[in-house]
Amino acid sequence: MATTKLLTGEQYLIQTVDKRIALTTHRLIQRQHPLSWRSSKAVMLEDIAAWEVKPTGSQVYLGLSVLTALLVYFNESFFLLSGFFISLFFMTRSQKVHVLTAQGHSMVLPLDVEQKHMNSLIEMVKQAQQNRLKKLGIQKPVYNKAKAVAAVGSAEAGAMAAA
């Protein structure tokens, strides 16, 4: 895997065994698959405004369920197949940590861990964030969902105008 270049004065605090997530004194870094266009995503600790733990499932199963539900019009046996795919969707759901910034950006951490380990990771990042904010002498940013939606909407409008 490609290594991420550290900023001046930055040090690794902890990283996962597979080296996909790293916590440094300045950033939370997520390394992508080696064949992807971007090698890593990073969020500065002072930009982290909120955390959300959401259950997510495979969208393929949900799409197949809807598709087979539409095929019930032709044959009623597709109803059972639709139920099978919807049950697969709910069985494959797992908890994912969403890191939200004040600007409205989010980063989904690829974790399949137990709840107690997830909470310890979040607490570790919060402690590193407090140390970083104390060192910089700034306040923790506040996540405003309405502001984040407006920022994403204006970015999309700017991209449409540029096209």
C-alpha positions in Angstrom: 0.0 0.0 0.0 1.1 3.5 -0.6 2.1 5.4 2.4 0.8 8.8 3.2 3.3 11.6 3.6 3.1 13.1 7.0 2.9 16.9 7.7 5.6 18.8 9.5 5.7 17.7 13.2 3.0 15.0 12.6 3.4 11.6 14.2 1.4 8.4 14.1 -0.6 7.7 17.3 -2.2 4.4 16.2 -3.3 2.5 13.1 -5.2 -0.6 12.4 -3.5 -3.9 11.7 -4.4 -3.8 8.0 -3.2 -0.2 7.9 -6.4 1.1 6.4 -7.1 3.6 9.2 -4.4 5.7 10.9 -4.7 8.3 13.6 -1.9 10.9 13.7 -1.4 14.0 15.9 -3.0 16.1 13.1 -5.3 13.9 11.0 -7.5 10.9 10.7 -6.3 9.1 7.6 -8.2 6.4 5.6 -6.2 4.5 3.0 -8.1 3.3 0.0 -7.7 0.2 -2.1 -4.3 0.3 -3.9 -5.9 0.3 -7.4 -8.1 3.3 -6.7 -7.5 6.7 -8.1 -6.9 8.3 -4.8 -4.6 6.6 -2.4 -6.0 8.1 0.8 -8.6 10.4 2.4 -7.8 12.5 5.4 -9.7 14.7 7.8 -7.9 17.2 10.0 -8.7 16.7 13.6 -9.7 20.3 14.1 -12.3 19.9 11.3 -14.2 17.0 12.9 -17.5 18.2 14.2 -19.6 15.1 14.8 -19.8 11.3 14.6 -22.6 9.1 13.5 -22.8 5.3 13.8 -25.2 4.1 11.1 -26.1 0.6 10.1 -25.5 0.1 6.4 -26.3 -2.9 4.2 -25.4 -4.0 0.6 -27.4 -1.9 -1.8 -27.2 -4.6 -4.4 -29.6 -6.8 -2.3 -32.0 -4.0 -1.9 -32.0 -3.3 -5.7 -32.5 -7.0 -6.5 -35.4 -7.1 -4.1 -37.1 -4.2 -5.8 -36.4 -5.8 -9.2 -37.9 -9.1 -8.3 -40.8 -7.4 -6.6 -41.6 -5.8 -10.0 -41.4 -9.2 -11.7 -44.3 -10.4 -9.5 -46.6 -9.0 -12.2 -45.5 -11.8 -14.5 -45.1 -14.7 -12.0 -46.2 -14.7 -8.3 -43.2 -16.9 -7.3 -40.9 -13.9 -7.6 -42.5 -12.6 -4.4 -40.5 -15.2 -2.4 -37.3 -14.3 -4.2 -38.0 -10.6 -3.4 -38.4 -11.5 0.3 -35.2 -13.5 0.1 -33.2 -10.5 -1.1 -34.7 -8.1 1.4 -33.8 -10.6 4.2 -30.2 -10.7 2.8 -30.1 -6.9 2.9 -31.1 -6.8 6.6 -28.8 -9.8 7.5 -25.7 -8.1 5.9 -26.1 -4.8 7.7 -23.2 -3.7 9.8 -22.3 -0.6 11.8 -20.3 2.0 10.0 -18.7 5.2 11.6 -19.4 8.4 9.6 -17.1 11.3 10.5 -18.7 14.6 9.7 -17.0 17.9 9.3 -18.4 21.4 9.8 -18.2 22.0 6.1 -20.6 19.1 5.4 -18.1 16.6 4.2 -18.2 13.1 5.5 -15.8 10.1 5.6 -17.1 6.6 6.2 -14.7 4.4 8.1 -14.6 0.8 6.8 -14.9 -0.9 10.1 -16.6 -4.2 11.0 -15.8 -4.2 14.7 -17.8 -4.7 17.9 -19.5 -1.7 19.5 -17.1 -1.5 22.5 -14.1 -1.3 20.2 -15.8 1.3 18.0 -16.5 3.4 21.1 -12.8 3.2 22.2 -11.7 4.3 18.7 -14.1 7.3 18.8 -12.9 8.2 22.3 -9.2 8.0 21.2 -9.9 10.3 18.3 -11.8 12.7 20.5 -8.9 12.8 22.9 -6.4 13.5 20.1 -8.8 16.2 18.8 -8.9 17.9 22.2 -5.1 17.9 22.4 -4.9 19.3 18.9 -7.5 22.1 19.5 -5.8 23.0 22.8 -2.5 23.3 21.0 -4.0 25.5 18.2 -6.1 27.5 20.7 -9.3 27.2 18.8 -12.8 26.0 19.6 -14.4 22.7 18.4 -16.4 23.2 15.2 -20.2 22.7 15.4 -21.9 20.5 12.9 -25.0 22.3 11.4 -26.9 20.0 9.1 -28.8 22.8 7.3 -25.5 24.6 6.6 -23.9 21.3 5.3 -26.9 20.7 3.0 -26.7 24.2 1.7 -22.9 23.9 1.1 -23.3 20.7 -0.8 -26.2 22.2 -2.9 -24.2 25.3 -3.8 -21.2 23.1 -4.7 -23.4 21.1 -7.0 -24.9 24.3 -8.5 -21.4 25.6 -9.2 -20.4 22.4 -10.9 -23.6 22.5 -13.1 -22.8 26.1 -14.0 -19.2 25.2 -14.9 -20.4 22.4 -17.2 
